[in-house]
Amino acid sequence: MHRLILCAIVAAIEAAIAFVLVLGAAVAYHLWGLHQSLATFDGHFYVAYGVLTAFVYGLFAAVACSRLLDRTVTPYLDIQHAFYSWTASIGITLLTAFLLGRVGDFSRVSLTTAYLVGIPVMFVVRNLVQTFVDGRIRRGELHYDTIAVMGNRADVLNFLLGGEIWRQGHKLQSTLYFEEARDEAGRLRPEAVLQFAQRNLRHGTDQLVFVGNLAELDAFEGVASELKRYALNLLYAPASRNRALKFLDVTAIGPNNVLRIVRTPMGETSVILKRAFDIVLAGLGLLLLSPLLALVALLIVVESRGPVIFRQARRGFNGDTFMIWKFRSMRVVESGYRMQQAQKNDPRITRVGRFIRATSIDELPQLVNVLTGQMSLVGPRPHAVSHDEALSRELAVYAHRQRIKPGITGWAQVHGFRGETTTREQIEGRVEHDIYYIDNWSILLDLWIIILTVFHPAARRNAR
């Protein structure tokens, strides 16, 4: 199935749900809430409003589908985009009605109902649709991109079989082995490559991939120049068996083209914006929560001997070690270099400690860490040094979490990945969510995570 058709189908499904929500809320309120008859109900107006909302949301859904097919988003992690899309769709429709002088004809009750009910519905629909599509792709049952591959036989086979591209949505159209396209002197025959490209153009192939080492790339330059006459996508894949090293893009340093392997997750402007966001909210938080902080401190002193605040070594930004602040919730104080992770029904946890851990109140002193610049309000949760070293050995990409300041809460935490990590699935889930946050950071995402931290039940799941 062509990706445009696939995304159109996905967009139509989500747009239909949006239309039903908008029209259904209006019908329910006017006919049953206000006891109007069908004759007095302005159905044409609400149908037009529903169609416009559905059309706009469908466009956003098509973009989300394209991001999924480009593998830039993971299913279960696209809730933020669904929320923004639904909000923008309602907002654009209201703006249109305002410009046409019809905004006063809307029922505020039905409109508000449609919006509020639509948020969880769109979350569920988006995840169900994208999970279904992604599952079929991973099982090799759905292909939306055709490719043709050329290069030496061993390099082509390694590229096709080693990466299991058939399980990534790609369908192989044809191959050209250079061993069969050389002249008697061993030189690559340009006409053989051109004929290969022409055949694939006639078949509508999406991508033409050349696999080879850098020395072969120089020899391929003349053929590549000839291929520029055709409207096709010509890609170069280094002949390598390394699947872990990813090339992000090509950038220029002087006259040289260089491959970017790692980039800083945030630009200077974003760093300043996030820091200002942290300072303002952390300062307000300490000011408004000071009575609660004082009460918790008193309860800790009354129940058990020991410090109210304990400081523990954690691994933070760029792998640097810092001392995190927490309310003491145990009868022991561990340094972070050698410790036992808290478990369910851990006897070391005090009664007050059990409550403040379950409600995350024990984390509030970290607002001080935020003000001093060691942490951010939102980011990957920092682990004790001993746990950090163990997890780094367990999972190669674990250290990628340290490319941004650690946070009091994070994308992984609001999806239930908090507390004890005893299985590889828990570790991979936490790291996957943290890396998603780093790659998709925005101030709006930070605000959304803070809201979820307060109101979403998953944010308190697995608390110990």
C-alpha positions as CSV (number, residue, x, y, z in Angstrom):
1,M,0.0,0.0,0.0
2,H,1.3,3.4,-0.9
3,R,2.1,5.6,2.1
4,L,-0.2,8.4,0.8
5,I,-3.2,6.0,0.6
6,L,-2.3,4.5,4.1
7,C,-2.1,7.9,5.7
8,A,-5.3,9.0,3.9
9,I,-7.1,5.9,5.4
10,V,-5.8,6.7,8.9
11,A,-6.8,10.3,8.6
12,A,-10.3,9.4,7.4
13,I,-10.8,7.1,10.4
14,E,-9.7,9.7,12.9
15,A,-11.6,12.5,11.1
16,A,-14.8,10.4,11.2
17,I,-14.4,10.0,15.0
18,A,-14.0,13.8,15.3
19,F,-17.1,14.4,13.2
20,V,-19.2,12.0,15.4
21,L,-18.0,13.6,18.6
22,V,-18.8,17.1,17.5
23,L,-22.2,16.4,16.0
24,G,-23.1,13.8,18.6
25,A,-22.5,16.3,21.5
26,A,-24.6,18.9,19.7
27,V,-27.5,16.5,19.0
28,A,-27.4,15.1,22.6
29,Y,-27.5,18.5,24.2
30,H,-30.1,20.1,22.0
31,L,-32.5,17.2,21.6
32,W,-32.2,15.6,25.0
33,G,-30.8,18.4,27.2
34,L,-32.9,21.3,25.9
35,H,-35.7,19.0,24.6
36,Q,-35.7,20.7,21.2
37,S,-37.3,19.0,18.2
38,L,-35.5,18.1,15.0
39,A,-37.4,20.9,13.2
40,T,-35.9,23.6,15.5
41,F,-32.4,22.0,15.8
42,D,-29.9,23.8,13.4
43,G,-28.5,20.6,12.1
44,H,-27.0,22.0,8.9
45,F,-24.9,24.4,11.0
46,Y,-23.5,21.7,13.3
47,V,-22.9,19.3,10.4
48,A,-20.8,22.0,8.7
49,Y,-19.0,22.7,11.9
50,G,-18.4,19.0,12.4
51,V,-17.1,18.6,8.8
52,L,-14.7,21.5,9.2
53,T,-13.4,20.1,12.6
54,A,-13.0,16.7,11.1
55,F,-11.2,18.0,8.1
56,V,-8.7,19.9,10.1
57,Y,-8.1,17.1,12.5
58,G,-7.8,14.7,9.6
59,L,-4.9,16.8,8.3
60,F,-3.1,16.6,11.6
61,A,-3.8,12.8,11.7
62,A,-2.2,12.4,8.3
63,V,0.9,14.2,9.6
64,A,1.0,12.0,12.6
65,C,0.8,8.9,10.4
66,S,3.6,10.2,8.2
67,R,5.8,10.7,11.3
68,L,5.0,7.1,12.3
69,L,6.0,5.8,8.9
70,D,9.2,7.9,9.0
71,R,9.9,6.1,12.4
72,T,10.2,9.5,14.2
73,V,7.6,8.6,16.8
74,T,6.8,5.5,18.7
75,P,3.2,4.2,19.2
76,Y,1.9,4.9,22.7
77,L,4.0,8.1,22.7
78,D,1.9,10.2,20.4
79,I,-0.7,11.4,23.0
80,Q,0.8,14.9,23.1
81,H,0.4,15.3,19.3
82,A,-3.2,14.1,19.5
83,F,-4.0,16.6,22.3
84,Y,-2.5,19.5,20.3
85,S,-4.3,18.4,17.1
86,W,-7.7,18.2,18.8
87,T,-7.3,21.6,20.5
88,A,-6.1,23.2,17.3
89,S,-9.0,21.7,15.3
90,I,-11.6,23.1,17.7
91,G,-9.8,26.4,17.8
92,I,-9.5,26.8,14.0
93,T,-13.2,26.0,13.6
94,L,-14.1,28.6,16.3
95,L,-11.9,31.2,14.5
96,T,-13.6,30.4,11.2
97,A,-17.1,30.8,12.8
98,F,-15.9,34.1,14.4
99,L,-14.7,35.5,11.0
100,L,-18.1,34.5,9.4
101,G,-20.0,36.1,12.3
102,R,-21.6,32.8,13.4
103,V,-19.7,32.1,16.6
104,G,-22.7,33.2,18.7
105,D,-24.7,30.3,17.2
106,F,-22.6,27.7,19.0
107,S,-23.9,26.1,22.1
108,R,-21.1,26.5,24.7
109,V,-22.2,23.4,26.6
110,S,-22.1,21.1,23.5
111,L,-18.9,22.6,22.3
112,T,-17.2,22.2,25.7
113,T,-18.5,18.7,26.0
114,A,-17.3,17.7,22.6
115,Y,-13.8,19.1,23.4
116,L,-13.5,17.5,26.8
117,V,-14.9,14.1,25.8
118,G,-12.8,14.2,22.7
119,I,-9.5,14.4,24.5
120,P,-9.5,10.9,26.0
121,V,-11.3,9.5,22.9
122,M,-8.7,10.9,20.5
123,F,-5.9,9.5,22.8
124,V,-7.4,6.1,22.6
125,V,-8.2,6.2,18.9
126,R,-4.7,7.5,18.0
127,N,-3.0,4.8,20.0
128,L,-5.2,2.0,18.6
129,V,-4.8,3.0,15.0
130,Q,-1.0,3.6,15.2
131,T,-0.4,0.5,17.2
132,F,-2.4,-1.6,14.7
133,V,-0.4,-0.1,11.8
134,D,2.9,-0.4,13.5
135,G,2.2,-4.0,14.5
136,R,1.5,-5.0,10.9
137,I,4.6,-3.2,9.7
138,R,6.8,-5.1,12.3
139,R,5.3,-8.4,11.3
140,G,6.2,-7.7,7.7
141,E,2.5,-7.7,6.6
142,L,2.4,-4.0,5.5
143,H,4.8,-2.3,3.1
144,Y,4.4,1.3,2.1
145,D,7.8,2.0,0.5
146,T,9.5,0.2,-2.5
147,I,13.2,0.2,-2.8
148,A,15.8,-0.9,-5.3
149,V,19.3,-1.7,-4.1
150,M,22.6,-1.8,-6.0
151,G,26.2,-2.5,-5.0
152,N,28.5,-5.5,-4.6
153,R,26.6,-8.7,-3.9
154,A,27.9,-9.2,-0.3
155,D,27.1,-5.6,0.6
156,V,23.6,-5.6,-0.9
157,L,22.7,-8.9,0.9
158,N,24.0,-7.6,4.2
159,F,22.0,-4.4,3.8
160,L,18.8,-6.3,3.0
161,L,19.0,-9.3,5.3
162,G,21.0,-7.8,8.3
163,G,18.6,-4.9,8.8
164,E,15.4,-6.9,8.1
165,I,14.0,-4.1,6.0
166,W,11.0,-6.1,5.1
167,R,9.9,-5.7,8.7
168,Q,10.3,-1.9,8.5
169,G,7.7,-1.2,5.9
170,H,10.0,-1.5,2.8
171,K,9.4,-3.8,-0.1
172,L,12.3,-4.8,-2.4
173,Q,11.6,-4.0,-6.0
174,S,14.8,-5.2,-7.6
175,T,18.6,-5.4,-7.1
176,L,21.7,-4.7,-9.2
177,Y,24.9,-6.5,-8.3
178,F,27.9,-4.6,-9.5
179,E,29.8,-7.9,-10.2
180,E,27.3,-8.3,-13.1
181,A,27.6,-4.7,-14.3
182,R,31.3,-4.3,-14.8
183,D,33.3,-4.4,-18.0
184,E,36.3,-6.7,-18.7
185,A,38.6,-4.2,-17.0
186,G,36.5,-4.3,-13.8
187,R,35.0,-0.8,-14.3
188,L,31.4,-0.2,-13.5
189,R,29.4,0.3,-16.7
190,P,27.3,3.5,-16.3
191,E,24.7,2.3,-18.9
192,A,23.9,-0.7,-16.7
193,V,23.1,1.5,-13.8
194,L,21.1,3.9,-15.9
195,Q,19.0,1.1,-17.3
196,F,18.5,-0.2,-13.8
197,A,17.3,3.2,-12.7
198,Q,15.0,3.6,-15.7
199,R,13.3,0.2,-15.1
200,N,12.6,1.2,-11.5
201,L,11.2,4.5,-12.5
202,R,8.8,2.8,-14.8
203,H,7.7,0.5,-11.9
204,G,7.3,3.5,-9.5
205,T,10.1,2.6,-7.1
206,D,10.3,5.1,-4.2
207,Q,14.0,4.8,-3.3
208,L,17.1,3.8,-5.2
209,V,19.9,2.8,-2.7
210,F,23.6,2.5,-3.5
211,V,25.5,0.4,-0.9
212,G,29.3,0.6,-0.9
213,N,32.4,1.8,1.0
214,L,33.8,5.3,0.7
215,A,36.3,4.3,-2.0
216,E,33.5,3.0,-4.2
217,L,31.6,6.3,-3.6
218,D,34.3,8.2,-5.3
219,A,34.1,5.8,-8.3
220,F,30.3,6.2,-8.3
221,E,30.4,10.0,-8.7
222,G,30.2,10.0,-12.5
223,V,27.2,7.6,-12.5
224,A,25.5,9.7,-9.8
225,S,25.8,12.8,-12.0
226,E,24.1,10.9,-14.8
227,L,21.3,9.8,-12.5
228,K,20.5,13.5,-11.6
229,R,18.5,13.7,-14.9
230,Y,15.8,11.5,-13.3
231,A,13.2,12.5,-10.7
232,L,14.2,9.8,-8.2
233,N,15.5,9.5,-4.6
234,L,19.1,8.3,-4.7
235,L,20.5,7.3,-1.3
236,Y,23.9,6.1,-0.2
237,A,24.2,3.5,2.5
238,P,27.7,2.8,3.9
239,A,28.7,-0.9,3.5
240,S,28.9,-1.7,7.2
241,R,27.6,-4.4,9.5
242,N,27.3,-1.9,12.4
243,R,23.5,-1.5,13.1
244,A,24.0,0.7,16.2
245,L,25.7,3.7,14.6
246,K,23.1,6.0,13.0
247,F,23.7,8.9,10.7
248,L,21.4,11.8,11.4
249,D,22.1,14.0,8.5
250,V,24.7,15.6,6.3
251,T,26.2,19.0,7.1
252,A,29.0,21.1,5.7
253,I,32.3,22.0,7.2
254,G,33.9,24.3,4.6
255,P,33.8,22.5,1.3
256,N,33.5,19.1,3.0
257,N,30.3,17.1,3.4
258,V,30.3,15.4,6.8
259,L,27.9,12.9,8.4
260,R,26.4,14.0,11.7
261,I,26.2,11.1,14.1
262,V,25.1,12.9,17.3
263,R,23.6,16.4,17.8
264,T,23.0,18.5,20.9
265,P,19.3,18.0,21.8
266,M,18.6,21.6,22.4
267,G,19.8,24.9,20.9
268,E,21.0,27.9,22.9
269,T,17.6,29.6,22.7
270,S,15.8,26.4,23.9
271,V,18.3,26.1,26.8
272,I,17.6,29.6,27.9
273,L,13.8,29.2,27.6
274,K,13.8,26.0,29.6
275,R,16.0,27.4,32.3
276,A,13.8,30.5,32.7
277,F,10.8,28.1,32.8
278,D,12.5,26.1,35.6
279,I,13.5,29.1,37.7
280,V,10.0,30.7,37.6
281,L,8.1,27.6,38.4
282,A,10.5,26.2,40.9
283,G,10.6,29.5,42.8
284,L,6.8,29.7,42.8
285,G,6.6,26.1,43.9
286,L,8.9,26.6,46.9
287,L,7.0,29.7,47.9
288,L,3.5,28.2,47.7
289,L,4.4,24.8,49.1
290,S,6.5,26.1,52.0
291,P,3.7,25.3,54.6
292,L,3.4,21.7,53.3
293,L,7.2,21.3,53.3
294,A,7.4,22.5,56.9
295,L,4.6,20.1,58.0
296,V,6.3,17.1,56.3
297,A,9.6,18.0,57.9
298,L,7.9,18.1,61.3
299,L,6.3,14.6,60.8
300,I,9.6,13.1,59.8
301,V,11.3,14.4,62.9
302,V,8.5,13.2,65.2
303,E,8.4,9.6,63.7
304,S,12.1,8.7,63.5
305,R,15.6,9.8,64.3
306,G,17.8,11.2,61.5
307,P,18.0,14.1,59.1
308,V,14.9,15.6,57.6
309,I,16.6,16.0,54.2
310,F,19.1,13.5,52.9
311,R,21.5,14.1,50.0
312,Q,22.4,11.3,47.7
313,A,24.9,11.1,44.8
314,R,23.1,10.9,41.4
315,R,24.4,10.9,37.9
316,G,23.2,13.9,36.0
317,F,23.8,16.1,32.9
318,N,26.7,15.0,30.8
319,G,27.4,12.2,33.3
320,D,28.4,14.6,36.1
321,T,27.6,13.6,39.7
322,F,25.6,15.8,41.9
323,M,23.9,15.5,45.3
324,I,20.1,15.3,45.0
325,W,17.8,16.6,47.8
326,K,14.9,14.4,49.1
327,F,12.8,14.2,52.2
328,R,14.1,11.2,54.2
329,S,11.5,8.4,53.8
330,M,13.6,5.5,55.2
331,R,15.3,4.6,58.5
332,V,18.6,4.4,56.6
333,V,20.5,7.1,54.6
334,E,22.5,5.7,51.7
335,S,25.1,7.5,49.8
336,G,24.1,6.5,46.3
337,Y,27.5,4.8,45.5
338,R,26.4,1.5,47.2
339,M,22.8,1.0,48.0
340,Q,19.7,-1.3,47.8
341,Q,16.9,-0.1,45.6
342,A,13.5,0.3,47.4
343,Q,11.1,-2.5,46.9
344,K,7.4,-3.1,47.5
345,N,6.7,-3.3,51.3
346,D,10.3,-2.5,52.0
347,P,10.7,-2.6,55.9
348,R,13.2,0.2,55.8
349,I,10.4,2.7,54.8
350,T,8.8,4.6,57.6
351,R,5.0,5.2,57.8
352,V,5.4,8.9,56.9
353,G,7.9,7.8,54.2
354,R,5.4,5.4,52.6
355,F,2.9,8.2,52.3
356,I,5.3,10.8,50.9
357,R,6.8,8.3,48.5
358,A,3.3,7.3,47.2
359,T,2.4,10.9,46.6
360,S,5.9,12.0,45.4
361,I,6.0,14.6,48.1
362,D,9.5,13.2,49.0
363,E,10.7,14.7,45.7
364,L,9.7,18.3,46.4
365,P,13.0,19.4,48.0
366,Q,14.5,18.8,44.5
367,L,13.1,22.2,43.6
368,V,16.3,23.5,45.3
369,N,18.3,21.4,42.8
370,V,16.3,23.0,40.0
371,L,17.1,26.5,41.2
372,T,20.8,25.7,41.5
373,G,20.8,24.4,37.9
374,Q,21.6,20.8,38.7
375,M,18.2,19.6,37.6
376,S,15.2,20.7,35.6
377,L,11.5,20.4,36.5
378,V,11.1,17.9,33.6
379,G,13.6,15.5,32.3
380,P,14.9,11.9,32.7
381,R,14.9,10.9,36.3
382,P,18.5,10.7,37.7
383,H,19.5,7.4,39.2
384,A,21.9,6.7,42.0
385,V,25.5,6.3,40.8
386,S,25.6,2.5,41.5
387,H,22.3,2.0,39.7
388,D,23.4,4.2,36.8
389,E,26.6,2.1,36.3
390,A,24.6,-1.2,36.4
391,L,22.0,0.0,33.9
392,S,24.6,1.4,31.6
393,R,26.1,-2.1,31.4
394,E,22.6,-3.6,30.9
395,L,21.5,-1.3,28.0
396,A,23.9,0.4,25.5
397,V,21.6,3.4,24.8
398,Y,21.0,4.1,28.5
399,A,23.6,6.8,28.8
400,H,21.8,8.8,26.1
401,R,19.4,10.0,28.9
402,Q,22.3,12.1,30.3
403,R,22.3,14.5,27.2
404,I,19.8,16.7,29.0
405,K,19.4,17.8,32.6
406,P,17.6,15.3,34.8
407,G,14.1,16.2,36.1
408,I,11.9,15.9,39.1
409,T,9.3,14.3,36.8
410,G,9.5,13.1,33.2
411,W,7.8,11.5,30.2
412,A,8.7,8.0,31.4
413,Q,7.3,8.7,34.9
414,V,3.9,9.9,33.7
415,H,3.6,6.6,31.7
416,G,4.2,4.5,34.8
417,F,7.9,3.8,34.3
418,R,9.0,4.8,37.8
419,G,10.2,3.0,40.9
420,E,12.0,-0.3,40.9
421,T,13.4,-1.6,37.6
422,T,13.6,-5.4,37.8
423,T,13.1,-6.5,34.2
424,R,14.7,-5.6,30.9
425,E,11.3,-4.5,29.6
426,Q,11.0,-1.9,32.4
427,I,14.5,-0.6,31.7
428,E,13.9,-0.4,27.9
429,G,10.5,1.2,28.4
430,R,12.0,3.9,30.7
431,V,14.9,4.6,28.4
432,E,12.7,4.6,25.3
433,H,10.4,7.2,26.8
434,D,13.3,9.4,28.1
435,I,14.9,9.4,24.6
436,Y,11.6,10.3,23.0
437,Y,11.3,13.3,25.4
438,I,14.9,14.4,24.6
439,D,14.3,14.2,20.8
440,N,10.9,15.9,21.0
441,W,11.4,18.5,23.7
442,S,9.2,21.7,23.8
443,I,7.9,24.0,26.5
444,L,4.4,22.8,25.7
445,L,5.6,19.2,26.3
446,D,7.1,20.2,29.6
447,L,3.7,21.8,30.6
448,W,1.8,18.7,29.5
449,I,4.1,16.4,31.6
450,I,3.6,18.6,34.7
451,I,-0.2,18.4,34.2
452,L,0.0,14.6,33.8
453,T,2.2,14.3,36.9
454,V,-0.5,16.0,39.0
455,F,-3.6,14.4,37.5
456,H,-2.7,11.2,35.7
457,P,-2.9,8.0,37.7
458,A,0.0,6.4,35.8
459,A,2.3,9.0,37.3
460,R,1.9,7.4,40.7
461,R,2.0,3.8,39.5
462,N,4.8,1.6,40.9
463,A,5.6,4.2,43.6
464,R,7.6,2.6,46.5
